[in-house]
Amino acid sequence: MKANTEPGTYDVVVIGGGQAGLSVGYYLRRSGLSYVFLDAQAEPGGAWLHGWHSLTLFSPARWSSLPGWIMPGGASEYPGWIMPGGASEYPGREAVLAYMFEYEQRYDLPIGRPVRVTSVRARSDSLEAVSDSGIWQGRAVVSATGTWEQPYIPPYPGRELFGGLQLHSAHYISPEPFNGKRVLVIGGGNSGAQILAELSLVADATWVTKRPPQFMPDHVDGRYLFDLATRKYMAEQRGDSESLREVVTNNLGNIVMVPPVKEARERGVLHSVEPFTRFTKTGVVWPSGREERIDAVVWCTGFKSALDHLDPLGVIEPDGHIDVVGTRSVKQPRLWLVGYGEWTGYASATLIGVGRTARSTVEEIAAFLRE
């Protein structure tokens, strides 16, 4: 029987059906509370629906899993496993989408979609999630909308004058439209490295970063990074300043050497240049004064938390974050936030890391509602 997702009153309303929302759902199943998920996407997958086609995870499948069910591995199970050069250790976008679809089915989570929550309003004994599909009331609300809908592009002199194509990595799909073009990839993180790697196969691509990119050792991937985050969390819980200092000063770099990035290094294209000074109508001007024609720019400059729906609650601070203790809002005690990054829990924006904060969030909500 299909679980109820109709507008009404529930113990918990979860806004967002991506990896953070699903992780919360796994623990809500065992809580005895009534709950519903409201997801703006038309199908399962959350932000992964919008990732570029060749996007590669930083960890093998078992280290890229949500609570309760380890992501299956092997090319025979999911077509997204096959990577350039025949490597199949790190799953790709299609593998993650298949996994998230099956995760929803496996745990029969009550997800209403597409439902875009436009605002959350406070009542005396609940919060209202308002959408064009109706109003859902929750004695507690979990916001798990992530960051994909808030891509960040920094201000840059002359950017509005540039007549070529500009798009953020949030909207980048594949290299084919850039075939034979002069392209700038701006941003020194993992998305910049992966997109530069594949664009350089078909285009005259230049990687622009503020500082020289920092690459992790080849043997380090998401498994090690999650362990590092766990050690940091445990050291803080124990008040162990010496161990915490050791973890914090363990500077490994920030770009994981997944197979496509390694292949780009072998071709000699994995290097960057310092930023240009300004845009022109047809290109950019470099610090030397040299002008260069550019056809397109791909901004790999990160995201901000998608929190506009919470604006009516008056909880958003000037820096765009919300003051929390753990994952609970300080100003609105019926509101929890999961999966937005370090300020909502170590590694909480990752598939494997979000489970820890999801569990503590549901435990807190259950205790609060029992009171």
C-alpha positions, -999 to 999 in steps of 0.1 A, spaced: 0 0 0 14 34 -9 24 55 21 5 86 28 21 118 14 -10 140 13 -11 175 29 -19 173 66 -3 171 100 26 149 107 51 145 136 80 152 112 81 169 78 114 165 59 120 190 31 143 173 5 145 138 -9 182 136 -17 209 118 2 204 138 34 167 133 34 169 96 27 194 92 56 170 109 79 142 86 66 162 55 74 162 64 111 126 78 111 113 44 101 123 31 135 111 60 155 74 53 157 67 89 145 45 99 116 65 116 88 65 127 52 91 139 27 86 167 3 109 167 -27 111 193 -54 126 168 -80 103 148 -103 122 116 -96 146 101 -71 182 112 -70 183 147 -55 213 168 -67 228 137 -84 202 142 -111 220 173 -122 256 161 -120 276 160 -152 275 127 -170 310 115 -161 310 127 -125 330 102 -104 328 95 -66 359 98 -44 354 64 -28 346 28 -37 309 18 -33 310 5 2 325 38 13 298 58 -6 268 43 11 237 56 30 227 41 64 216 5 64 224 -7 29 259 -8 13 259 4 -23 263 -27 -45 295 -28 -66 306 -40 -100 300 -31 -136 275 -60 -140 251 -44 -115 251 -7 -126 262 7 -159 276 38 -143 306 18 -129 327 17 -161 352 45 -160 376 57 -187 405 33 -191 385 4 -178 388 12 -141 356 3 -122 365 9 -85 348 43 -82 311 46 -90 298 72 -114 266 93 -115 244 66 -130 254 42 -103 245 66 -76 211 74 -92 203 37 -95 213 32 -58 192 61 -46 162 49 -65 165 14 -51 171 28 -16 137 46 -17 120 14 -28 138 -8 -3 127 13 27 93 24 13 98 60 22 67 83 19 80 109 -6 57 134 -22 71 148 -55 74 171 -72 66 193 -43 86 225 -40 83 241 -6 84 279 -10 82 289 27 81 275 62 60 294 87 58 291 125 26 283 144 22 280 181 27 242 181 41 233 147 58 246 116 40 249 82 57 239 50 39 258 23 40 249 -14 18 253 -45 6 217 -39 -7 223 -4 4 229 32 20 203 54 22 208 91 50 192 112 56 192 149 92 192 138 107 200 104 140 188 89 154 209 61 176 188 38 176 208 6 214 208 1 232 234 -20 227 225 -57 200 252 -63 224 279 -50 255 279 -73 280 306 -64 298 327 -91 321 353 -76 320 389 -88 346 394 -115 355 427 -133 337 428 -167 318 395 -163 286 411 -176 304 423 -207 316 389 -218 296 377 -248 306 340 -247 290 311 -229 291 311 -191 278 283 -170 283 269 -135 294 233 -129 258 228 -115 246 230 -151 275 214 -169 265 181 -185 292 169 -209 322 181 -230 305 178 -265 292 214 -268 327 227 -262 344 206 -289 372 227 -306 365 258 -284 387 279 -261 374 273 -226 384 285 -191 376 262 -162 376 284 -131 380 268 -96 406 247 -79 385 220 -63 374 185 -73 348 196 -98 373 219 -115 398 191 -118 373 165 -131 357 189 -156 392 202 -168 402 166 -173 375 157 -197 372 191 -215 409 190 -223 402 159 -244 380 179 -269 388 216 -263 416 241 -257 410 242 -220 428 264 -194 424 258 -157 423 290 -136 428 288 -99 436 314 -72 463 292 -58 481 262 -72 458 232 -69 467 208 -40 465 171 -50 461 143 -25 484 113 -27 472 87 -52 463 62 -24 441 86 -5 404 88 -13 371 93 5 377 64 29 407 81 44 389 115 44 359 101 62 382 85 88 400 118 93 367 136 98 357 109 123 389 113 142 384 150 144 348 145 157 359 120 183 388 142 195 364 172 199 339 150 219 367 138 242 382 173 245 415 158 233 433 189 221 465 171 211 448 146 188 426 174 174 457 195 166 472 165 148 441 159 127 436 196 118 473 201 107 471 169 85 471 189 52 466 164 24 454 187 -3 419 189 -15 417 172 -49 412 134 -49 430 116 -76 402 96 -92 409 78 -124 400 106 -149 421 131 -130 451 107 -129 447 102 -167 448 140 -172 480 142 -152 495 115 -174 486 136 -204 504 166 -188 473 188 -187 467 189 -150 481 223 -142 466 257 -136 474 294 -142 468 324 -121 435 344 -125 431 369 -153 424 405 -144 392 412 -162 367 400 -189 363 417 -222 335 413 -247 353 385 -265 376 371 -238 399 380 -209 429 401 -201 458 384 -183 480 401 -157 507 406 -183 482 427 -203 478 401 -230 443 398 -243 430 363 -253 398 353 -271 377 329 -251 346 310 -262 333 297 -229 338 298 -191 328 270 -167 326 282 -132 336 255 -106 333 279 -77 311 261 -53 276 265 -38 257 282 -10 231 265 12 196 265 -3 177 280 26 154 306 10 123 286 21 133 292 57 135 330 54 100 336 70 113 320 102 140 347 107 167 322 114 191 329 85 222 348 96 241 374 74 266 348 64 239 326 49 241 300 76 217 292 105 230 291 141 227 255 152 236 233 182 244 200 165 218 201 137 190 220 156 183 256 150 190 279 180 163 304 171 136 279 161 136 248 182 113 228 159 137 231 130 167 208 122 191 210 93 209 181 78 235 177 50 246 213 43 282 209 51 305 211 81 283 235 100 256 208 102 281 180 110 314 166 99 312 151 64 275 157 64 275 167 27 288 133 17 269 100 11 287 81 39 291 110 63 255 122 65 243 91 83 259 101 115 241 135 117 209 120 104 208 95 133 215 121 160 189 144 144 162 118 146 171 109 182 169 145 192 135 150 174 120 119 191 132 131 225 118 166 219 84 153 207 81 130 237 85 160 260 
